[in-house]
Amino acid sequence: MPHVNAPVADFPVKRVVAAHHYIADLTLPFGRVVHDYNKEAAEAAVPTGLAAE
């Protein structure tokens, strides 16, 4: 798969030295909201009368 920032995929594979595959659950525990940026943005939004609203 080509990638503009990392053209490493274009290099040929000469030999496989090692491989690892991990299956992990990286879910963080529940926490508390310190500051809700979405609520602040919704309160500051001014209705424009467009159909999308």
C-alpha positions in Angstrom: 0.0 0.0 0.0 1.7 3.2 -1.0 2.0 6.1 1.4 3.2 9.6 0.5 5.1 10.2 3.8 6.6 6.7 4.2 7.6 5.1 0.8 9.0 2.1 2.7 6.3 -0.1 1.1 8.1 0.3 -2.2 11.2 -1.5 -0.9 11.5 -5.2 -1.7 11.4 -7.7 1.1 14.7 -9.6 1.2 14.0 -11.8 4.3 11.7 -11.8 7.3 13.7 -11.5 10.5 10.9 -11.6 13.0 7.2 -10.8 13.4 5.0 -10.1 16.3 1.2 -9.7 16.6 -0.5 -8.5 19.7 -4.2 -8.5 20.6 -4.8 -5.9 23.3 -7.8 -4.0 24.8 -6.6 -0.4 25.1 -9.9 0.9 26.5 -9.4 3.5 29.2 -11.5 3.3 32.4 -14.3 5.8 33.0 -13.2 9.2 34.2 -14.7 12.6 34.8 -15.3 15.5 32.4 -13.1 18.4 33.3 -14.3 20.7 30.5 -16.9 20.0 27.9 -15.8 21.8 24.7 -18.8 20.4 22.7 -21.3 22.0 25.1 -19.5 25.3 25.0 -19.5 25.3 21.2 -23.3 24.4 21.1 -24.2 27.3 23.4 -22.1 29.7 21.3 -23.6 28.6 18.0 -26.0 31.1 16.4 -28.8 29.6 14.3 -28.6 30.8 10.7 -31.9 29.4 9.4 -30.3 27.0 7.0 -32.0 23.7 6.2 -29.2 21.7 7.7 -29.9 23.0 11.2 
